Structures are given as structure tokens and as C-alpha cells.
């Protein structure tokens, strides 16, 4: 698997570059945590900023390199 991402306690999944994230995508993290993209805040040539809603109900802003692989479990 070329774009494989290993999540702790879950295994290996197909990764998607963060530059392809869209509002409404559900991301998976280590140990089964998930978060939902609620807004694409800003994009530059190499970076994307998003607001995400965590399982605990908090909204956080995250910055990713557009080439970073993330696991999208629901689009």
C-alpha cells in the first residue's frame, strides 16, 4: 500500500493528502478517535487550515501540510 497510514490500535488504512479535505469529512485518529471537518479556514500553496469538531464537542483549528496523509473514514 503506497499511501498507507498506520493508526495505533487500529491498523493500516489508505491515506488521503490533507489538501483534498472537504467540509463534512470525518477523520480517524489513533485509538479510534474521530473528528469532523466543519470549515476550511485558509489554504496556501503548501498548507491548509481547517476547523474540526472533536468527539468531545470542542472545535479546534488545525494546520496540515497539503501532502500530509490523513485517514478519511466518511466523506
Secondary structure, 3 states (H helix, E strand, C coil): CCCEEEECCCEEEECEEHHHCCCCCEEECHHHCEEEEEEEEEECCCEEEEEEEECCCCEEEEEEECCCEEEEEEC
